[in-house]
Amino acid sequence: MIPNTYETGAGAAEKAILVSLVTDQVKRSGADPKHSLEELVSLTETAGVEVIATLMQQREVPDSRWFVGKGKAQEIKEMAAETGATTAVFDQELSGAQVRNLEEELDLKIIDRTQLILDIFAGRAKTREGILQVELAQLSYLLPRLSGHGKNLSRLGGGIGTRGPGETKLETDRRHIRDRITELKRQLEAVTQHRTLHRERRRKAGVVQVALVGYTNAGKSTLLRQLTAADVLVEDKLFATLDPTSRTLTLPSGKEVLLTDTVGFIQNLPHDLVAAFRATLEEANEADLLLHISDASSPMRERQQKVVEEVLGELGAAGKTTVHVWNKIDLCSSASLSLLPGGNDSLRISAFKPNDLDKLKEAVEDKILGGVCMLRIPASRGDLASLAYRVGEVILQETEDDWLVMTVRLNPADMEKWGHPLVPFQVS
């Protein structure tokens, strides 16, 4: 819920007023400003900041000087003085000049939505790759805005907007930051090459990869944990997990696939973040099957679904074979459930119901393992028999003199990728 009073209390040391501007362009886009503001509340709380109050203003276009109107800026100033707020968080992206003007006018720390998301990622990054990616995104965001962040960069005491690269890096000149960005890109290129090598090895070994994609907090990590007993962090927070995790999933037939949990998406996901995390996000692009996880209980589930599809399109993964999984149906009313889309590629589950997990595994198997074919392989060719087991489900195996006759359920896509050595032995 959006706070609508000037509530104060014990807890976070930093207190913030949240501000959203509804322009004519936002109205034309069909976006829901109220939901976006509610999401900003969750983002701010995830960053460890207490939300004191929220403000929303409607204007045809943003004010070039203060983003909001002068009267609204004065209202924010008075509210901060009354409530003890130290920060103003804006739901849209601000220019460097707007940040500088607002700081001088309000005497508050000014944070926009993009910087807030980057700050949360900085707090979540644990691996070397994740830390490098976040630092690159933050520096790419800050470089064109250095002139507008004077007070922010000199403020002491931490809090949102100060995590990640650190004050000493951010206060250096543009040339130093450009050099650092170049170095980060070089290091991430090495990471990308390492990932590419691993993918190539998996491909040659016939490993099938399934990627969990979806809006943040849709339950991807919970599903990974329930399906594979993975020891991953599960929290009811936005971006609870950042670094991708892969675990082996055993299907009902006994075939094993690699299940990968990817970072969650969100509307207005910063472009700098998408660029910095491209190597990680491309796990979805390289997957043989996508499981698009949606929160069925969210009132904005259709909008969230569209956001995920837009990001996948940006990554070049829009045409991937996909099963849409509507999670958290145990939190839905009957009326809400009846409005969920159906179809062969759509499932309704709860991650905590074993029967639903079995249905999901069967759906994955049906997508990966398809039609039945027969193979006649020389008994001396154990390598070909092993390949048949790796790329399909062997339903029946018999011996006829010096031949192995195998009935295999095999997906044509798998055959195209790894099964070329088996083609000459396929019985029509």
N, C-alpha and C positions, 0 to 999 in steps of 0.2 A: 504494500500500500504506500501511496505518496504521503509523506508527512504534510499536514496542512496547518499545523500550529507551531509556535516557536518553542517546541519541547527541548528541554535541556536535561542533562542527567549525567551520572557517572559513566565512565567507559572510555571511549576514545578521547585522547587529548586534543586532537584536531577536530574542529567543527566547521561544517560547510553549509553554504546556501547553494542550492541547485537552481540553474536558470536555463530556460528553454525559449527559443524564439521560433514562432510559427509564421513562416513567410508564405506568400502566394505560391512559390515554387514547391514548398513542402505540401501544401494542400493539393496541388495538381498531381503530385507524385502518388497520392493515395496512401501515404504513410500515416500511421496513427501517432500523433505527437504525445498523447497521454501515455501510451504504452512505452514509447521511447524514453520518456521522463521516468517512468517506473523502473525501466531497465537501468537508467542512470543512477537511480537510488541504490539498486543492487550492486552496481559496479563500484559506487563510492563506498558502500559498506564493506564490500570485498576488499577494498584498499585499506580498510581499517580506520575509516573516518566516520564520525557521527554526522548524520544529516539533520540539520536544524529545521530547515524549511525549504519549500520549492516555490519558484515563481515562473509564470508563463506569460509571454507577451506576444501579441499578434501585430505584425507589421507587413507591409507589402514587400519591402526589401530590408536587409540588415543595414543598420547605421554604419557608415564607413569609419566613424571615429570610435564609438563605444559598442558597436554591434547591436546592443539594445538602444532604445531611445534614452535621451538625457534624463527624462523624468523617472524612467525605470531604474537607471543607474543610481539616481539619488535615493530611490526606495530601497535598493540593495544596501547602500551605504548606511541608511538609517536602521535597517533591519540588523545589519552586522553589529552596529553599536549597541543595539538593544539586547541582542542574544549572545554576544561574545564570539560570533563566528570569525574565523581567521582566514577562510578560504571561500572563493566563489568558483563553482564548477559549472561550466557551460556545456550544454548538450550538443553543440555544434563546434566545428573547427574554427578557431580564431586566427587572424593574421598577427604577425609580430607587432605591428603598429597598434592594433586593437588591444593586445595584451598590455603593452606599455601604457596606453592611455587609461585603460581600466585600472591598472595598478596605481597610477598617479591619482586618479579620481577617487578610488575606493579605499586605498591603502590596505588591500587584501592580496593574498596570493591568488593568482588567476590560473586556472587549469581548464583546458577544454577536453572534450570527450576522447579525442585521439591520444592526448598526453596521459589521460587517466588509464586508458587501456594499456598503453605502453608501460606505465608504471606497475600495473598489476602483473603483466608479463615479466617485468624485471624481478618482482618478488617471487614469482613462481619458478623461474629458470633455475635448474639445478645442475644440468650437465654442461660441459664446456661448450658444446654446440649451441645449446639454448641460450647461454650467457652471451656468446658471440652474436647470435641472431638478434637478441633484444638490444644489445648495444648498438649494432648497425642501424636498427630501426629508429632508435632514439636519436642518434646523431644525425641521421638523414632527415628526421623531422625537425630537429632544432637548428640545423645549419642555416636555412633561410630565415630563421626567426630570432637569431642571436640578438639583434638590436631591440627586440621587444621583450626580452626576458631579463632585463637588468636586475630588478629587485628579486625575482625568483632565484636567480643564480647566486645572489649574495645573502639570501636568507639562511640562517643557521637553524639547527634543531631537527632536521629531517622532515619526514612527512611525505605526502604524495607529491610527485613531481620532482623529487630529489634522489630517487633510487636509480640504480643502474650504473651508468658511466661514472657518476660522481661529480661533485662540484668542481674539482680541480680540472677535470677534462672539459667540462662544459664552459668554463671561463676562459679557456684558451682561444686564440684567434682562429679565424676561418681556415687559414692554411694548415694549421696543426690538425684541425678536425677533419679536413679533407684527406690529409695524409693518413689519419687513423681509419677513416672510412675505406680508403684504398687497401690498407693492411687487413682490415676485417673481411673485405670481399675476397682478398687473396686466401685467407685462412678458411673461409667458408667454401671457396672453390675446391680446396683440398678435401673438405668434408663431403662435398657433392661428388667428387670423383670416388671417394671411399664408398659412399652409398651406392653409386652406380656399379662399382665392382661387386659389391655384395648382391645387388639385384641380378647382375649377370650370372653370378654363381648359382643363385637360387633358380634362375630360369633354366640354366643348363641341367640342374639337378631335378628338374620337373616339379619344383615346389610351387604349389598354388597359393596365391596370396589374396586374402579377403580383408578389406579395410572398413573400419567403422568411421563413418563421417556423420556430421550433424551439427545442429545448433548447440552452443555451450549449455551445459547443465541438462541435456536431454537424456542422459543416462548411459553414455557410451562406456565409460570406465566401469560402471556397475555391471553392464553386460559382459565386458571382457572378464571381469572378476568371476561372475557367476558361470560363464561358459568354460573358463579355462583354469579356475582356481588361482588366477594371477594375483600376486601381492602388490596391488596398485592402490593408490590413494583414492578414496571415494568420499566426497563431501558434497553437501547441498549448497554449492557455491559456484559462481561463474568462474570458468577457467581453473577448476580445481587441479587439473593436471595439464601440463604443458608439453613435456617431452614425450614423443611417441613411444609406445610400448608394444612389443610383438610377443605373442605366445602361441603355442601349438594347440590347435583345436582338433579333437578327434570326432569325426562324423559317424553316424550310425553304422555305415558300412565298414568302419575301421580305417578309412582313408584319413590321413592327417593333412590339414591345411594350416597356413600361417595367418593368424588373426592379429591385425594391427589397429591399435587405438590411435586416432589422430587428434590434433588440437581442435577444440571447438570453434565454430564460426559465430559471428555476431553481426548484426546490421551495422553498416558504416564501419566495417573492419578496416583499419588504417591501411592505405596502399603500401606505405613503407613497411608495415608489418608483413603483409602478404609477400612482398618482394624479398624481405630478409628471411622469411620462413619457407621460401619456395622449395628448398631442398627437402625439408621435412614434409611439407604439404604434398609434394609430388609422390609420396607413398600412395596417396589415393589414385594418382594418375597411372601408376604402375601396377595397381592391383588388378586381378582378374575379375573380381566381383566387389561391388560396393554395397554395404549395408547402411542405408540412409536412416539414421535413428532420429525420430521426432518425438517430442513430448506431447502426447495426446491430450494431456490435461491443461496445456497452455491455451489461454484464450486467443493467442496470436499464432497458433500453430501453422496456419496457411502462410502467413507472412514469413515466419521463420523457415518454412520449407522453401519458399522462394529465394530467401537470402542464401541458403546453402546451395541451391541450384545455380545461383549467379556466381558464387565463388568457385564452384566446381567448373563452371564454364570458363571462368578466367584462367583456371589451371589447365584447361584442355581436357578435362575428364567428364564433360557433359554427356558423351555418348556411351559411357561405360554401362555394362550390364549391372542393373541395380535392383535390389529388393528394398522396398520402403517398409520400415519397421516402426509402427506406432507404439511407443513404449508408455508405461505408466497408466495403462487403462484401468488399473485398480483405483486410480484417483479421479476417474471420470464418472459423470452421471450417465444414466441410460440414454437421455436425450442427446447428450454430447457424443456418445459413442455411435449413435445412429447416423450422425452426420459425417463420420469418418469415411474417406474414400476407400473403396474396395478394389477387387481385381486379383489376378493371379500373382502379381508382383507386390502385393501389399499384405502385411501381417499386423495383427493387433495382439500385443503381448504385455505381460508384466514380467520384468526381469527377475522377480522373486518367486515365480511360479514354475516349478520343474516341467510341467506339461507344456507350457508355453516355450520354454527353452528347447525342449525336444522338437517342437514344431519349427522353430527357427533353424535348428540344425538340419532338419529334413529339407527345408526350403533351400538352404545353402547347398546341400548335396544335390538336389534336383537341378540347380543352376549349373553346378560344376560337372556333374556326371549326367550325361544325356542318353542318347540312343544306344542300342545293343548291336555289336558287330562280332564276327567270328574271325579268329586268327589261327593260321596253321604255321607253327614255328618249328624249325629243326630242334630236336631235343638237345643238341649240342650247343645251342645258342642261349645260354642262361642269361646273357646280358639283355636279350630281347624280351624274354619272359619277365625279367625284373623291371624293365621299362614299362611293360603292360600293366604291372601291378602299381607302378608309381603314377601313371597318368590316367588310370581308370579303375573301375571296380570289377574284378574278375569274378564273374558269377559261377562259372563252371570251368574246370580244367580236366582234360582226359588225355591219355596217351594212345596213339595209334602207330605202332611200329616205331619208327625213328622221328615221329612228329609229336609235338604238343598241340592239342586242339583246345583253344581257349575262347570262351564266350565272355566278352568284355562290354560293360556299359561305359561308353566313352563319349565325352562332349566333343563335338567337332572342333571347337576352339582349342581345346587341349591337344587334339590330334594335330592341328595346324601348327601349334607352337613347338611341341616336343616329340610328336609321334611319327615323324617322317621315316625313321628306320623301320617302322612297323607296316607301312603302306604296302610294300611288295608281298606281305604275308597275309593280307586281308582277304578273306573269302567273300566273294560276291554273293 
